[in-house]
Amino acid sequence: MKTLLLSSTAALSMICTAAFAEIELKIATDSGTNDAPSGLAIAKWAERIEEGSNGEIDVKVFYQDELGSQLEVFDLFVAGEVDLMLSWPSTSYDKRIGVVNTPFMVASWEEASEAFGHGGWASEIMNEVFGGIGLSYLGAWPEGFAGVATRGTFATSIDNANDIKVRVQPFFPIPNTMQALGYQTEALEWGEVFTSIQTGVVDGDSGNVIYWDYEYFGELLDYYVHTRHDFVTGNILANAEMMEGLSDEHKQLILDTSAQMMDERFANARAEDEANIARAVEGGMEYIEPSEEEVAAMKVAVREAVWPLMEEQIGSDIMEKIRAKAN
């Protein structure tokens, strides 16, 4: 009876806090359920905002597909129906968003931290790009270096990839990158990927860290080739109009909690990615590292094919900054 009363009191307290909150914010992610790393991250972000505001802000959390597809939820975000987001965003609003998908831009975690960490050179570019569509860039949420996960066959060279068709995200320049790596490509929504692999429409998935491919398609896929062609990072974002409407105190709270979220992710993501590799191998997936020579050949071919296209789409000024920093 005592436990029941305590539980009831706690529940009533939560209801009252929400009822008397001055502000309601919506946080969403376009990738990840409530128990995925991204889902856990936005839930923690919401909790810190509520606690830091002393009940003045009530935060509603929405996970993958709860507000629509990846493209639909980003539409809501730009329109101001969602306030904060951990996003892997569409380039449909501005091709310059594709800068986050620049292939072979960084080659190590140290370079990635220098680019996307606090005050990093890539972060400065992202601030400019997202500002153009009414969003505030609050930081990176890194996952690791991408690879190609396939069923029945695999490739560690461009020539050997010609007969392999992989799913790609329909965001510039991701399809171009995979084509430059020799693959045939098929743009598919995330919810279509399992059936497409199962029925042979595609041979696998590309552009993700191993977590996603093993977690969602592990029973179908046999190989994961760690091409490291792209550094995969989510983006911690805020709707700029919403931020402008907050008090200085609440605005600083959003900035502080997002910075904490970013710092924790940078501290833990590399170890988490390595643990997911080990988990996939233990579960039966073969993990393959291309040789240095194979990666070098991929890097040259992809930069020659894709970077000029990026210059056309995102502007020579941005590409000049990337060329100056990338090794």
Secondary structure, DSSP 8 states (H G I E B T S, - for coil): -HHHHHHHHHHHHHHHHHHH-SEEEEEEESS--TTSHHHHHHHHHHHHHHHHTTTSEEEEEE-TTSSSSHHHHHHHHHHTSS-EEEE---SSS-GGGGGGG-TTS--SHHHHHHHHSTT-HHHHHHHHHHHTTTEEEEEEEEEEE-EEEESS---SSTGGGTT-EEEE-SSTTHHHHHHHTT-EEEE--GGGHHHHHHTTS-SEEEEE-HHHHHHHHTTT--EEE----SEEEEEEEEEHHHHHTS-HHHHHHHHHHHHHHHHHHHHHHHHHHHHHHHHHHHTT-EEE---HHHHHHHHHHHHHHHHHHHHHHH-HHHHHHHHHH--
